[in-house]
Amino acid sequence: MLKQARRLALAVALAACGQAVAPPPSAPSTRSAPLPPMADGQRVQSAPVVAPLAQETDAAVPIDTGDAVWGSRTAPVTIVTFSDFQCPFCSRAASTVARLQADYGPQKLRVVFKHNPLGFHPNARPAARAAAAVRFIGGSEAFWRFHDLAFANQQDLSPAKYEEWATRAGVSVTTFRAEVGAPRYEEEVARDEDEGRKLGVNGTPAFFINGISLGGAQPLANFKAIVDAELAAVAPLAEAGAAPDTLYRTRTAANYKQPAPPADDDDAPPPPDTTVWNVPVGASPTLGNASAPVTIVVFSDFQCPFCARAEPTLAEVRRQYGSKVRLVWKNEPLPFHPRALPAAMWAIEARAQKGDAAFWTAHDDLFKLSPALADADLEAMGMRLGLDLTRARAAVAASKHKAIIEADGDLAEDVEANGTPHFFINGRRLAGAQPFEKFKALIDEVLPKAEAMIAAGTKPESVYAEVIKSGRGPTAPTKIALVTPAGAPSKGPATAKVTIAEYADFQCPFCSRANPTVAEVLKAYPTQVKVEWHDLPLPFHTEAHLAAEAARAVFKLKGEAAFWKFHDALFAAQGSAGGLARPALEAEAAKLGIDMTKFNAALDAHTYAAEVDADAKRAGDAGISGTPAFVINGYLVSGAQPLRKFKRTIELALAEAGAKRR
């Protein structure tokens, strides 16, 4: 069934400031749509973009006004792409499409995005829903920004990142949080999937170029051959007087070929993900029979509303399956839930003082208190449990149980439990606050296998360990090929065994947020780590490029110490009006005793623009397009990650370098 109209047409003009303001959900929006980041790191001037003027749901490959669109409605060539944010081939193809956009421009080429999250990519569907919400709130411009960030940071797909990328796309995080769980976005994704099935899409990425099917991450030349042929085919139609807004229907009617139906059921769902993950119980709190044939490991957050929503479902699982199911708790307090960490600390302290029963009582109380979880609430809970409050306060103040929470976080990262709640049922993944039926289906699948193992002689208390012992463990961190030039501003000893190349943007709020973490890294590894600064000003941060040029001028004219002072001053000024404008840059440079004649001459002539662009080019060549990005002896860490993630990667790099760890 073709998609129904979801919004009015977007009349878009390029906004000079590049900032996005979320309209009311029911209102049409006016948006600019900058070109996605170039694969070769070059800065590209965006051109005006025109959204659809009318529905095209009657075309052979339909488009409607609810789709994310880049380019003019009257462009002679349209590429409709069906894609999956967790698919590595889609990420590769997105760079190719970005190159096409740059080469042909929005008056010759239009790009339309449709969702096709594959069943065996557990993070793809939540990412698709988040992207759909961003488009609904902020229009196509915001969608494409989110799209670029998601593909640039594909290994970090998680609810926390969706909020970060939505904010960077110009969408209000408050509005995003309120919207993203709405059923309309799941419905939108499902409609795209249904449409793709009818068109013969059976994998990702899949493209229709004026109706001509092209599957997979094909080379640029293959795309260009079709685009150029279509431009040639459209030219005589335009010369004969065909209305520009009819060309897409005409060409797709001529080009699209309905695929032959497959021999099996075309509507059959994709095969389920049967991967078993090695998720050890360890010393975590458990609830239920240690000999239970089914173990459910729960990664959760006491301030997460979706985790709270899952609790009654887990209670129903325990009611129906009784002694056949055991629960295991793992802490995953998300960084944007400020009360989740202290709540976890109090729950662990309750266990330390009074055992597992006290932990689970605290667990129930915390979800009843959530999301407030104020200090007074936590202390009142401790009093009800009969805890030694002096001891509990001291433990929480000193982060006594930090190592337990970090170990759970490391495990969550290892098994790709991105976001909460996350469940592993005898090692099989189930993500999100799913209905009871989803739990039942998976439990009923794994339970007979476990009972058969017991019947064959496996001790009941050993079943879970046997089930997961050959399960999938952590995947290797991403390593990229990136050569950084000598002479970049740096902190830390020249003899350091680990070099962190930081690619950042002075106007990026997440780069600012990461700045204190970088300082913590240097404090934790004073002799073993060096940090280098490299520029990656994002195209929609209109003051970032000049700020980067100014920082380089300070470095060249006054040295490294002055650069880092200027660097810190720019991040401190980031939120203030005019904080990164030319007058502010000049004022900060003057405070450092810079020769202002030379400084202003460098900015006027854009003396260091080529160096800034060269840094951005190196990042683009290595597949980095979002900020901040950190390359730690070749290992990529994307985004404003917690200190724990940096430490894990640094420890790996130190081990590889044969250096003594901390």
N, C-alpha and C positions, 0 to 999 in steps of 0.2 A: 504494500500500500504506500502510495506517495505521501511524503510529509505534508502536513497541513501548515498553513501560514502561521508563524509564531510571533512575528513583530512587523511593524511598518518598515518600509524601506529606509535605509540609512543614507541620508544626504551628507556626504563627507567632504570637508575641506581641510587641508593640512594646517594644523594649529601651529603657530610660530613657536610657542613655548614647549610644545611636546608633552604638556601635562594633561592628565585625564581626570574628569570629574564625573562621578557616577550619577546618572539621571535616575529618577524614580523608575522602578521596574516596568511600569506600564507605559512609559513615555518613549517616543522615538528618540534616538540619540544622534548627536553630530560628532563625528570622530575623524581623526586623521589616521592614516595607516602607513607608518614608515616602512621602508624596505626592511626585511629581516637582515640580521647581521651577515655581512659578506664572508664567504669562506676564506678569502684572502686578506681579511682584516681591513680593507679599504673603507673609508667613510663615503657614504652615498647620499646624495641629496634626494629626498623623497619628492615625488610628484603628486599632484592632486589625485585623489582616488574617488571614484563614483560608485556607490552601492547600486544594487539592482533597482531599476525603475519600476519593474512589474514582476509578477510571479513568472517563473519559468518551470513550473512543476509539470507542464505538459511536454517538455522537451524529452527526447529519448533518454538522456542522462539528466534527470531533473535537478533543478536548483530552486531554493525558495529563499525568502527574505530573512529566514532565521539562520541561514548558514553564515559562517565566517567567510568574508570575501576580501581579497586584496585585488586591486586593479579596477579598471573602468568597466561598467556594464556594457559599453559599446566596443570593448576590445575585440579584435577579430578572432583571437584564439583564447579559449578557456581550458584550463587544466582543473579537473575535479579530482581530488586526492582522497582516498580512504586510508586512514592511518591509525597507528597505535603508539601511544607515547612511551611504551616500554620496549618496543621493537627496535633493536639496534639497526636494522636495515632501513626502518622509517627515519631514524635519526640521520643516517647517511644520505638518504634521499632528500631530506629537508634541506641539507646544504646544497644539493644539486638544484632544487627548486629556487633557493635563494639566489643562486647564480643566474638562473633563467630570468628571475625578476629584475636583477640588476642589468642584464644584457638587453632585455626587450623593453622594459619599462611598463608602467601601468596603462598606457594607451594602446599598447599592442597585446598585452597579456593580462588575463585575469586568472586568479587562483582561488579555488573554492575548497574548503576543508570539510570533510565528513569523518565521523568517528567509526572505527572498527576495532575495538579492543579485543584481543584474542584471549580465549579462555585460559590458556596456560601462562598468561602474564598477569599475576595477581594484582599488580599495582596499576595496570592499564585502565581498568574501568573506573576506579576512583579518580584517576588523573583526568579521564575524559569528562566525568561529571563536573570536576572542578573547572576545567577549561570551558565547558558549556555555561557554567554559572558566571565565569568571568566575561564571556561574550554577552550574555544576557544583561549583565550589570553595566559593562563598560563598552560594549560594541566591538566591532572588528579590530580596531586598533589595539585595544586591551588584549583581545584574544591572541593576536599575533605576537605580542610581547610575551605573554604567558607561554605560548607555543614554543618560542625560541628558547626561553629559559628552561622549560621542561626537557627539550631535546638536548640542550647544552649540559644539563645536570641529570641525565637519565638514570644514573645509579642512585640518585637521592629522592626518588619519587615517594612522597609521604605527605600526610595532612599538614604537618608543620611547614613543609616546603611549598605546598599549594598556597598557603596563606602568605608566605613570604613572596612568592612569585606574583600572586594577585596584587599585593601591595606595590610591588615594583612595576606592575603593569598599569598602575594608576587607579586601582579599584580600592574603595574603602574596605578595610579588613573587617570592620563591624558589619557592613552590608554583606560581604562575602560569607562570613560565618553564619549569618542569619539565613542566607539563600542556599548555600551549597547542599544542604540536606533535603531540599525540596524535591518531591517526586518528579517534577517536570524535567529535571536534567537526566534522570535515568530514562524517562520516556523519550527524550530527544536522542540519547545515545542509541536506544533500542530501535528507534525509527531509522536512524542512519544505518544500523546493522541490517535491518530488514530490507532497506533500499539496496544496500550493497549485495545482499544475497540474490535479489531479483535481477541485478545487473550482472551476476556471475562472479562477484568478488569472493574469493576463497582464501585469501591471504593478504599480508601487508608487506610493503605498501602497494597500493593499486591505483592506477591513474587512468583517466579518460581525457584525452586531448582532443577537444571538439568531437567527443564520442569515440575516438580511436583508443582501444584498450592497450595499456602498457603496464606490465606487472613487474614488481621488484625494484630494487635499487639500481636502476640501469645507469650506464655512463651518460655524462652530459651530452655527448654527441648523438646518442639515440633519441633523447628528448628533442634536441635542436633539429634533427632531421624531420621529425613529424611537425614541429612548430613551423619550420620554414616552409614545408610543403603546404600546410594549412594557410599560412599567410599568402602564398601564391594562389591557392584555390579560392580564397575569399576576395582577392583583389578584383577579378572580373565581375563578381556579384555586386560589389560596392560601386564599380564603374557603371554598371547597368541600372543603378538607382535603388538597389535593395536597401531598406531601412537598416541602419546599423544594429538596432536592437532585435532584429529578426535573424541575424546571421548565425547566432548560436543554435537556434532551433533548426535552421536549414542544414547546417553542417553536421550536427549530431544525427539528424534524420538520415543523412546520406552515409555517415560513417559507422554508426553503432550497429554491431551485429550481435543479436541475442545468442548467447552460448547454448549449446545443446545441453539438455538437462542431464545431470550425472545419473549413473546407474542406481546409486543408493538414494536414500531420502534426502532431498535438497534442504528440508527444514530440520534435519537432525542437528541437535546441539553439538558443539565441539566436544571432543573427548575430555573428561575431567582430568585435573592435575593429580596424578597419583604419586608424586614425589614424596618420599619419606625423608624427613629432616632429622638430624641428630640433635635433639633438644634435651640435654640431660636435666634430671631433677636437681642434682646437686644437693645443697643444704637448704633449699628453699622451703617455705611453709607449704604443707600439704593438708588436704581435707578429704577424708575418705579412707578406704581400706588400702593399705600398702600392697595387698595382693590382688587388687582390682585388675581385671584384664584390660581395662581401658584407662589410659591416663590422658587428661586434658591439661596441657600447659597453657597458662593464661598470662599474656603480657598486657599489663593494664596500668591505668593512671587514675588516681582517686578524684581528680578534678575534671576528668573527661566525661562530657554528657553521654557520649556513645558507650563508654564503659559502664556507666550507671544504667543505661538502657539494657545492656546485656546481662546484668545481674539477675533479674527475674527469670531470664531464659536459662541461665546456669542452675538456678534453684530448681526449675522444672526438670532439667536433665537429671539432677541428683534425686529428685522425687521419683522419677519414672525408672531410673536404672539402679538406684540404691547402691549396694556394695560393689556393683560391677564397674563403677566409675570413680576415679580419684582426680581431684583438682590440685594443680600445682601453681603457686603464685609467683610471678616474676614482675619486678618493678620496671616500669618504663614511663617515668614522669616527663611529660613533654615540656620543652623549655618555655613555651608560650602559655603554660598553665602555672602561674607563679606559686600557687598554694599546693601543687601536687607533690613537690619535693619535701617540704616540711611534713605534710601528711604521711608520706612514705616513711620518713624518719621516725615519726611517732608510732606507726604500726610496727616497725622493726624493733623499736625500743620496748613496746608492749610484749613482743615475743621474747626478747632478751630477758625481760624480768619475769614473765609468767608463762612462757611456752606458747605452743601453736594455738591452743584454745583461745588465749587472750588475743593473739594476732587476728584470728578470724572474727572475734567479737569486735575488735577495733576496725577491721575491714568493713563490717556491716555498718558500724556507726559512722565511719568516714563517708561512705556513699550516701547515708541519710543526711549528713551535714553538707555534702557537696552541692553547689560549687563554692560556698563561702569559705569554710575551712580556716577561719581566722585563728590566731594564736589562742585567744580565749576559748574558742570552741575545742581546740585540740587539748588544751589543759583540762577543760571540764570532762572531756572523754577519758583522759588519763586518770582523773579522780574517780570516775565511775568504775574504772577497771581496777582501782586500788593500787595504782602504780606509785612508786616513790617519785614524787614530782620533782624534787630537787635533783635527783639522779637523771630523770628524763630530760629536764630542761638543759642540764649540762651536756648530756649526750647529743641533743639536737643542736645546741649552740656550737659545739665542737665538731659537728658533722661526723660523729663517731661511726655512723653506719654508712658513710659515703662509699666505702669500698664495696659493700654488698650491692648498692644501687648501681655503681659503675660496672660491676661484673655482670649484673642483669642486662645493663645497657649494651655491653660488649656482645653478650650472647644474642640479644635482639638484632644487633647489626650483623652478626655472623649468619643468622638464619633469615635475614631479610624481613624481619618483622617491622616493617616501616609503618608506624602509626598504631593507634590503639582504638579498640581492643583487638588483639591478635591471638589466635588460638592454634594449637597443634594437638590433634587428636590421634594418639599413637603415632605421632610424627607427621601426620597429614595436616596441611595448612587449611585454616578457615579464617578469613580476615573480615573484620567489621562486626557490627552489632546485628548478626544474622538472626532470622526467626528460628524458633525451636525446630521446625521441620528440616532445616539445613543441618543442624547438629544431629538430629535423629538419623538422617540419611547416612551421614558419615560414620556415626557410631555403629549403626546396624551393619555397615560394610566391614569395619575393622574388628568388631566384636567376635564374629564366628572364627576369624583367623586366629585371634588370640586364644579363644577357647580350644581350638584345634591344637595349638602348641602345648597347652596344658595337658590335654588328653594324650599327647605324644610324649609327655614326660618332662616338659619344661616346668620348673618350679613357678608357681603363680607369682611370687614376688620378683622373679627374674624376667618375666615376660616383656615388660617395657624395655628393659636394657637390651634384650635380645632383638626386639623389633627395630630399635633405632641404631644399633651398633654399626650397621652398614649404611646408615642414612647419610644424606648429603650434609656436608659441613660447610664452613665458611668459604665463600668465593674469594679468590685473590683480589686484592685492591687494584684499582685501575692504574695502569702505568702508561704514560704517554711519552712520545718522542718530542722533546723540547730542548733546544739549545739556547741558553741565555747568554747575552754578550757580557764581556767583562766591563767593569767600571760602573755598574749600577749602584745607586745608594744602598748601603747595607748597614745592618747592626749585628754585632756578634763577632767572634774571633775569625780571622782569616783561615785558621787551622781547623775550623769546625769540620767534623765528619759529615754533617747533615746541612744541606742548604735548602732553605725554603724560598722559592721564587713566588712572591705574592703579586698577583695581577689584580689591580683594583682601580677604583673610580672615586674621585674626591667628592662627587655628588651622590654617591650611592649610600643610602642609610645602612645597608647591611655591611658594607665595608667599614663604616664607622663603628658599627656594633662589634665587628671582629677585631678592631684595633686593641682593646684591652686584653683579648685572648692572646694575641700575638705577644703582648708584653708579658703575659703569664708564661708563655712558652719559653721566652728568653730567660725568664727568672728561674724556670724549672731546669733548663739545660744551658747554664751560663758558659760552658766551655765546649759544648758539643753541637750547638746549632747556630747558624747564621741566617738572617732574614734579608732578602733582597727585595727592593721595590721595583715593580714594573707597571707601566700604565696600560689600562684598558678602559678608556672613557666610552661609555655606552652612548649610542647615537641619540637616545631620547633624553639624556641629561645634557641640557643645552649649555651649561656652564662648566662641564667637566673637562672638556678638551683644553680650554684656555687655562683652567686651574692646573692641569697637568703640565702645560708649557711653562707656567709661572714657577711651579715647583722645580722643574729642571733648570730654569734660569737661576733660581736661588742656589741650587746644587753647584752649578758651574761657576757662579760668581763668588760663593762664600763657603762652599764645602759641605761635607756630610752632616756635621752637627747642626748647621743652619737649616739644611734640608729637613731634618727630622722635626725641628721646632716648627718650621713652616707647615709641614705635613700634619702635625698635631693641631696646629691652629686652624687649618682648613677643615678638619673633621669637627673641631669644636664649634666652628662657625656655620656648619652645614644647615642647621635648622633655622637660622635667623634670616630675616629678609635682607637680601643683597649680600649675604655672607660670603658668597663666592663670585660676586660681580667684580669687574675690573677695579673699581675704587678700593674694594676690600682687599684684593690681592696686593695692590700697591701699598696700602696701609700696613699690612702684615710684613711685607718685604722691608719697608722703611724701618719698622721696629727692630729688625735684625741687622741694621746697619749696611744694607745692600747699596751698592752704587746704583741709584735710581735712574740715572741717565741710561746706563747700560741695560738695566732691567726693563725699562719702558721700551727701549729700542728693540730688545729681544721679543717683547710681546707684540709690538707694532709690526715687526717684520715676520712674525711667526717663525723665529729662528729655530726653535726646537720642535716645531710641529712634525717634521719628518721623523724625528727620533720617537716621539709619542706614537705616531702611526706605525713605525717599525715594530715597536713593542706590541701594538695591537695586531699587526700582521702575524707576528710569531705566535701569538695566542690563537688567532684564527686558524693558522696552519696546523696547530696541535689539537684543534677541536674545542678550544675554550672560547665561549662567547658570553658567559655570564660572570658577574662579579659578586663577592670576591672569589678568587680561585687561587689555590695554593698548590704548588708543585714541590713535593718533598722528596728530594733525590729521585725524581721521576714519577712519584706516586701522586695522583691528583686527589685533592680534597676540595670539594666545591661547597661554597656557601659559608655563612657565619656559623661554623660548627662549634660544638662545645670543646673545651680543653681536652676532654677524654679522647675524642676522635683524633686530635692532633697527636696526643701522646702515643696512641696505638700505632699510628703510622710512623712516627719518629723512632719508636722502639724497633719496629721492623727495619727501618732504614739503617739504624745503628747496628743491628745484628748483621745485616748484609755487608756493612762496611767493616765488620770485624772489630767494632769499637765496643768499649765497655758501656753497658747500659747504666741508667741512673741507679 
